[in-house]
Amino acid sequence: MLYEVLERALKVAQQAEVYYNSSVETPAHFEANALKRLETTESQGIALRIVRDGRIGFASTTNLNDIPGLVAKAVEVSAFGAPSHLELPGKTEYPEVPIFDPEVERVSSDDMAQLGQTLIDTLRSRHPDAQCEATVSKTISTTAILNSRGCNLSYTQSFFEVSLEGTVIQGEDMLFVYDTLHSGRVIRDARELVRSLDRQLEMGRNVAPPVTGRVPVILTPRGVAGAMLWSLTSALNGRAVFQGTSPLTGRLGERIADEGFSLWDDPTTPFAQGSAMADDEGVPSRRLPLIQQGIAVNFLYDLQTAGQAGKSSTGSGTRWSLGMAPIPSSSVMIVGPGKTSCEDMVKDIKKGIIVEAMLGAGQSNILAGDFSANVLLGYRIENGEITGRVKDTVVSGNIYEMLKDLAAIGKDSHWVGGRLSTPHLYCKQLSSSAKEA
């Protein structure tokens, strides 16, 4: 079928690329402490990108019986498409990246339902007043890419996700806690989720006075993701760099962070959610340093952006949906660990905050690195001890100033959302403000 699409496209275009994806997902959803629904959904579709008379045409469809219509739509779009700077990859070798666990296919719905219910029951045995929701999900996805220069690859990958959340209402106060695990392998033991939520509930039940002013802040891995992930990936995006909207434009080789801070993108990480042997344009995957000992060393490029900038693709072409053409994006972001434990960070602070989760940081001035976000879950530190949860608090700052002025980097890394591995970051000073009672 893909060959037929390619053959038809090359009758009307000079270059063509065919992308196919199918997936089978089975999620078990729990609400109000019990299984709510368990169902399987299947999807498949094709995306076609062509270069016709120097311009790019793109179309996609989930109707695999309408190949002529798909080609015709791509031709129609090409008349108004962007000028092409694409150089499609040819036939090449790809790294062996472990991304498929056959056990995921064999996990039964009963096993998934039992895992979710066990997590809820275990958490509620310690916190009977918690209302819990959970999801246990498995997905098998197959991807194929074929183009007019000889690229021809296909691979199958597996995904397994377990999430748990709990809500405790005490009078007019509501405490919400959450955590999740992602892997390409079957997750049979998810007790660390229960331990995580148990810790959050224990520390969060007591409400402490707010902390205001310029204070030291410890960002947990989820806090790191909320405060800086979108800003950094946006600034490192080759499109923003080429357009001159990134604050890092022209700054390769400059120090932009503490010398202890390193960040890389590594889609060759075994069984990580964003890993694969190639990106979504067929460019082989590789480990790409982005910030090395505080110095900016690389940007993220897809084929089109690389062509515009006179660079080579870094294997960062990503399709966030079938109906979207590839754009430069990170796959598996990894922040290098440091040498300090979270406990030692807490002991070092006379008055400050731990930020567990943020809400709204993505609505700040992302490209400039500014953020201002509500602390969805955070704790007050006083004289080296955690004294309770802070409410109605906003933390703000600039990630570039923050990264240049780190007090310490945690020695233990944790995965957030399956695409980010990071330790705690101890920031010397961020602004904290609180709503008046």
matplotlib code that plots the C-alpha trace (Angstrom):
import matplotlib.pyplot as plt

x = [0.0, 2.8, 4.5, 1.3, 1.1, 4.7, 4.3, 1.2, 2.9, 6.0, 3.8, 3.0, 5.9, 9.7, 10.0, 7.7, 7.6, 5.0, 4.5, 2.2, 1.2, -1.1, -1.8, -3.8, -4.4, -6.1, -6.6, -8.2, -9.6, -10.5, -12.7, -14.0, -11.8, -13.2, -12.8, -14.9, -14.2, -11.9, -11.8, -9.5, -9.2, -7.5, -6.3, -4.2, -3.5, -1.1, 0.6, 2.0, 4.6, 5.6, 7.9, 6.2, 7.7, 9.8, 7.0, 5.9, 2.5, 1.2, -1.9, -3.0, -5.9, -7.3, -9.2, -6.7, -9.0, -8.7, -5.1, -5.9, -7.7, -4.7, -2.3, -4.7, -4.9, -1.1, -0.9, -3.6, -1.8, 1.6, 0.4, 0.3, 3.0, 6.3, 9.4, 11.2, 14.5, 14.1, 16.8, 15.1, 17.3, 18.3, 18.8, 21.0, 21.7, 19.9, 21.0, 19.4, 17.2, 15.2, 11.6, 9.4, 8.5, 6.3, 5.1, 3.1, 0.9, 0.3, -0.7, -4.4, -7.1, -7.7, -4.1, -4.3, -7.5, -6.0, -2.9, -4.9, -7.3, -4.4, -2.7, -5.9, -6.6, -3.0, -3.1, -6.5, -5.4, -3.1, -5.4, -9.0, -10.4, -8.6, -10.7, -8.6, -8.4, -5.9, -5.1, -3.3, -2.7, -0.9, -0.3, 1.3, 2.3, 3.7, 5.5, 6.7, 8.5, 9.1, 10.5, 11.7, 15.4, 15.3, 14.5, 12.5, 12.1, 9.5, 9.4, 7.0, 7.1, 5.3, 4.2, 3.0, 1.7, 0.4, -0.9, -2.4, -3.9, -5.7, -7.8, -8.4, -10.9, -10.6, -13.3, -12.7, -9.2, -8.5, -5.2, -4.5, -1.6, -0.4, 2.3, 2.9, 5.2, 6.0, 8.0, 8.3, 8.2, 5.4, 5.2, 4.1, 5.4, 4.1, 4.5, 6.7, 3.6, 1.9, 5.0, 5.1, 1.5, 1.8, 4.7, 2.9, -0.2, 1.7, 3.6, 0.6, -2.1, -0.7, -1.1, 1.9, 2.1, 3.2, 6.7, 7.2, 10.0, 13.3, 13.8, 15.7, 13.6, 14.1, 12.4, 11.6, 11.8, 8.1, 8.8, 11.8, 9.5, 6.9, 9.4, 11.9, 11.2, 9.0, 11.2, 14.4, 13.1, 11.6, 14.8, 16.8, 14.4, 16.2, 13.2, 13.2, 17.0, 16.8, 13.9, 15.9, 13.2, 15.2, 17.3, 20.0, 20.4, 24.1, 25.1, 26.5, 29.7, 28.6, 28.0, 24.2, 24.0, 26.0, 29.1, 27.5, 24.4, 24.3, 21.3, 21.1, 18.4, 18.8, 16.2, 18.4, 17.5, 16.1, 12.4, 11.9, 8.6, 10.3, 12.9, 13.1, 15.7, 14.9, 12.9, 9.6, 11.5, 13.7, 16.9, 18.8, 18.6, 21.6, 22.5, 22.7, 24.3, 22.5, 24.0, 27.4, 28.8, 26.7, 27.7, 25.2, 26.5, 23.7, 20.2, 17.4, 16.8, 14.4, 15.0, 13.2, 14.7, 18.1, 17.9, 16.9, 19.7, 22.4, 22.8, 22.2, 19.2, 19.8, 17.2, 14.7, 11.8, 8.7, 5.0, 2.8, -0.2, -0.8, -2.3, 0.8, 3.9, 7.2, 8.6, 11.9, 11.3, 13.1, 12.5, 14.0, 15.5, 18.0, 19.5, 22.8, 22.8, 24.9, 26.2, 23.7, 20.8, 17.4, 17.7, 20.9, 19.3, 16.4, 18.8, 20.7, 17.6, 16.6, 13.4, 12.3, 10.0, 10.0, 8.0, 6.5, 4.1, 3.3, 0.2, 0.4, 4.1, 3.6, 1.5, 4.5, 7.0, 8.4, 11.0, 12.5, 12.7, 10.4, 8.0, 5.3, 3.2, 0.9, 2.4, -0.1, 1.8, 4.6, 6.0, 7.4, 11.0, 11.9, 15.2, 16.1, 12.8, 9.6, 6.7, 3.7, 2.1, 1.9, -1.3, -2.2, 1.5, 3.1, 6.7, 8.4, 11.8, 13.8, 15.3, 18.5, 19.2, 18.1, 20.4, 23.4, 22.8, 22.2, 23.1, 23.2, 22.0, 20.5, 22.3, 19.3, 17.4, 13.7, 11.6, 8.7, 6.1, 8.4, 10.3, 12.3, 14.8, 16.1, 17.3, 16.2, 17.5, 18.3, 17.8, 19.5, 16.7, 13.3, 10.5, 7.6, 4.3, 1.1, -2.5, -3.6, -6.2]
y = [0.0, 2.4, 1.6, 2.4, 5.8, 6.5, 5.5, 7.7, 10.6, 10.5, 10.8, 14.3, 15.4, 15.4, 14.0, 12.1, 10.7, 8.3, 7.8, 5.1, 4.6, 2.1, 1.6, -0.6, 0.9, -0.8, 1.5, 0.5, 3.7, 3.9, 6.6, 7.0, 4.1, 1.6, 0.4, 2.6, 1.3, -1.0, -0.9, -1.3, 1.3, 0.9, 3.5, 3.7, 6.3, 7.5, 10.9, 12.0, 14.8, 15.8, 18.4, 19.7, 22.6, 23.5, 23.7, 21.3, 19.6, 17.7, 15.6, 12.7, 10.3, 7.5, 6.2, 3.8, 3.0, 6.6, 6.7, 8.9, 11.4, 11.5, 12.3, 14.8, 16.7, 16.9, 18.3, 20.8, 22.0, 22.2, 25.1, 27.2, 25.3, 26.6, 26.6, 23.3, 23.0, 19.3, 16.7, 13.4, 10.7, 7.7, 4.1, 3.9, 1.8, 2.4, 1.8, -1.1, 0.5, -1.7, -0.4, -3.5, -5.9, -8.7, -9.2, -5.9, -7.6, -10.6, -8.6, -9.5, -7.0, -8.7, -8.2, -4.5, -4.1, -6.0, -3.8, -0.6, -1.7, -2.9, 0.5, 2.2, -0.2, 0.0, 3.8, 3.9, 1.5, 4.3, 7.2, 6.0, 9.5, 9.7, 9.6, 7.8, 7.6, 5.5, 4.4, 1.3, 1.4, -0.6, 0.4, -1.4, 1.0, 0.2, 2.9, 2.7, 5.4, 5.1, 7.9, 8.5, 8.4, 4.8, 5.2, 2.1, 1.3, 0.0, -0.8, -1.7, -0.4, -1.0, 1.4, 0.8, 3.4, 3.4, 6.6, 7.2, 10.2, 11.0, 13.8, 14.6, 17.2, 18.7, 21.3, 24.0, 22.6, 20.2, 18.4, 16.8, 14.4, 12.6, 10.5, 8.2, 5.6, 5.1, 2.3, 0.3, -2.8, -4.2, -2.5, -5.2, -3.6, 0.0, 0.3, 3.3, 5.2, 4.4, 5.5, 8.7, 9.6, 8.5, 10.9, 13.7, 13.2, 13.0, 16.2, 18.0, 17.5, 20.2, 23.6, 25.9, 29.7, 31.0, 31.9, 35.2, 37.2, 36.1, 32.7, 29.4, 26.9, 23.2, 21.9, 18.2, 16.4, 17.3, 20.8, 21.0, 19.8, 22.5, 25.3, 24.9, 22.0, 23.9, 27.1, 25.2, 22.9, 25.9, 27.9, 24.9, 24.4, 25.0, 26.7, 29.4, 29.7, 30.2, 32.7, 34.6, 34.3, 32.1, 33.8, 31.3, 32.3, 32.8, 31.6, 28.1, 27.8, 30.2, 29.4, 29.6, 27.5, 26.4, 24.3, 21.3, 21.4, 19.1, 18.3, 15.9, 14.4, 10.6, 8.7, 5.6, 5.2, 1.7, 1.5, 5.2, 6.6, 8.9, 6.4, 4.8, 3.8, 6.9, 10.1, 10.6, 11.5, 8.4, 10.1, 7.7, 8.4, 9.4, 10.9, 14.6, 16.8, 20.2, 21.8, 20.4, 21.5, 24.7, 25.5, 25.4, 23.0, 21.9, 22.8, 20.5, 20.4, 18.5, 18.2, 21.4, 23.6, 22.1, 22.9, 26.5, 27.0, 25.3, 22.5, 18.8, 17.2, 16.1, 13.4, 15.6, 15.5, 14.8, 14.3, 15.0, 13.7, 12.1, 15.3, 17.4, 17.7, 17.0, 19.8, 19.9, 18.6, 16.7, 13.0, 11.9, 14.7, 13.8, 16.2, 14.9, 14.2, 16.0, 15.1, 16.4, 14.5, 16.2, 15.7, 17.7, 20.4, 20.7, 20.9, 23.7, 26.0, 28.3, 29.4, 28.3, 26.1, 22.7, 22.8, 19.4, 20.5, 23.7, 24.9, 27.5, 27.8, 27.2, 30.4, 32.5, 34.1, 30.8, 31.8, 34.5, 31.9, 33.7, 31.7, 32.6, 29.7, 28.6, 26.1, 23.2, 21.3, 22.6, 22.6, 25.1, 24.6, 26.2, 25.7, 22.7, 20.9, 20.5, 22.0, 21.6, 22.5, 26.1, 27.3, 30.1, 30.6, 31.8, 31.1, 33.1, 33.6, 33.2, 29.8, 31.2, 33.2, 30.2, 27.8, 30.1, 30.4, 26.8, 26.0, 22.2, 19.5, 16.3, 13.0, 10.9, 11.2, 10.4, 10.0, 12.5, 11.5, 9.0, 11.6, 13.5, 12.2, 14.8, 15.1, 17.8, 21.3, 23.6, 27.2, 29.9, 32.4, 32.6, 35.0, 33.7, 35.5, 34.5, 35.5, 37.4, 35.6]
z = [0.0, 0.9, -2.4, -4.3, -2.5, -3.4, -7.0, -7.5, -5.8, -8.0, -11.1, -10.0, -7.8, -7.8, -4.2, -2.0, 1.5, 2.9, 6.6, 8.1, 11.7, 13.4, 17.1, 19.4, 22.8, 25.8, 28.8, 32.1, 33.8, 37.5, 39.0, 42.5, 43.7, 41.3, 37.7, 35.4, 31.9, 30.1, 26.3, 23.3, 20.5, 17.2, 14.7, 11.6, 8.9, 6.3, 5.8, 2.5, 2.0, -1.5, -3.1, -6.3, -8.3, -5.4, -2.8, -0.1, -0.1, 2.9, 3.4, 5.7, 5.9, 8.0, 5.0, 3.5, 0.6, -0.8, -2.0, -5.1, -2.8, -0.5, -3.4, -4.9, -1.6, -1.2, -4.8, -4.0, -0.8, -2.6, -4.7, -1.5, 0.4, 1.8, -0.4, 0.0, 1.7, 2.2, 1.5, 2.2, 3.7, 1.6, 2.4, 5.5, 8.6, 11.9, 15.5, 17.4, 20.0, 22.4, 22.2, 22.0, 24.8, 23.5, 27.1, 26.7, 24.1, 26.4, 29.5, 30.0, 30.8, 34.1, 35.1, 34.2, 36.2, 39.2, 39.1, 39.2, 41.9, 44.1, 43.8, 44.9, 47.7, 49.0, 49.1, 50.7, 53.4, 54.6, 53.6, 53.8, 53.1, 49.7, 46.6, 43.9, 40.2, 38.2, 34.7, 33.5, 29.8, 27.1, 23.5, 20.5, 17.7, 14.3, 12.2, 8.6, 6.5, 2.7, 0.5, -3.1, -2.1, -0.9, 2.8, 3.8, 7.4, 9.8, 13.5, 16.3, 19.8, 23.0, 25.7, 29.2, 31.5, 35.1, 36.8, 40.2, 41.7, 45.0, 46.3, 50.0, 51.0, 54.5, 55.1, 52.4, 51.7, 48.8, 48.5, 45.1, 44.5, 41.4, 39.9, 36.9, 35.5, 31.8, 30.1, 26.9, 29.2, 31.3, 34.7, 37.1, 40.3, 40.7, 44.5, 44.0, 42.9, 46.2, 48.1, 46.1, 46.8, 50.4, 50.9, 49.2, 51.3, 54.5, 53.8, 52.4, 55.0, 57.3, 55.7, 56.5, 56.3, 52.9, 52.0, 50.2, 48.7, 47.1, 48.6, 47.9, 46.0, 45.4, 42.3, 42.3, 39.0, 38.3, 39.3, 36.9, 34.1, 34.9, 35.4, 32.5, 30.1, 27.6, 27.7, 27.1, 24.4, 22.6, 22.8, 21.5, 18.6, 15.3, 13.9, 16.6, 16.3, 12.5, 12.8, 15.5, 18.1, 20.4, 23.1, 22.3, 18.6, 17.9, 21.3, 20.6, 22.6, 25.3, 28.9, 29.6, 32.8, 35.8, 34.8, 36.6, 34.4, 31.3, 29.1, 26.2, 23.9, 23.6, 21.6, 21.8, 25.5, 25.9, 26.4, 26.9, 25.6, 23.0, 21.8, 18.3, 15.7, 13.7, 13.9, 12.1, 8.9, 8.7, 10.0, 12.3, 16.0, 18.1, 21.4, 21.0, 23.7, 23.9, 27.0, 28.1, 31.5, 31.1, 27.5, 24.7, 22.1, 19.7, 18.5, 17.4, 13.6, 11.4, 7.6, 6.5, 9.3, 8.8, 5.1, 5.8, 8.3, 6.2, 8.8, 9.0, 10.6, 14.2, 13.9, 15.7, 13.2, 15.2, 14.2, 17.2, 15.3, 11.9, 10.6, 11.4, 9.3, 11.1, 13.3, 15.3, 18.8, 21.6, 22.1, 25.4, 27.4, 30.1, 32.7, 34.1, 37.9, 40.4, 43.9, 46.4, 48.0, 48.4, 52.2, 52.3, 50.1, 52.6, 55.6, 54.0, 53.8, 56.6, 54.9, 51.4, 49.3, 47.6, 44.4, 43.6, 40.7, 38.9, 37.1, 34.3, 33.6, 29.9, 29.7, 30.6, 28.1, 27.1, 24.6, 26.9, 29.6, 32.0, 34.0, 36.6, 37.8, 40.6, 42.9, 42.5, 45.2, 47.3, 50.8, 53.2, 54.5, 57.8, 59.6, 57.5, 57.9, 55.8, 57.9, 55.6, 52.4, 51.0, 49.4, 46.9, 46.1, 42.8, 42.0, 39.2, 37.7, 34.6, 33.7, 32.3, 35.5, 37.5, 35.7, 36.0, 39.8, 41.0, 44.5, 43.9, 41.5, 42.9, 42.7, 42.1, 38.8, 38.2, 35.1, 34.4, 31.9, 30.2, 28.2, 30.8, 33.3, 35.8, 39.3, 41.8, 41.2, 44.1, 43.0, 45.1, 44.7, 43.0, 43.6, 45.7, 46.3, 48.1, 47.9, 50.9, 53.1]

ax = plt.figure().add_subplot(projection="3d")
ax.plot(x, y, z, "-o")
ax.set_aspect("equal")
plt.show()
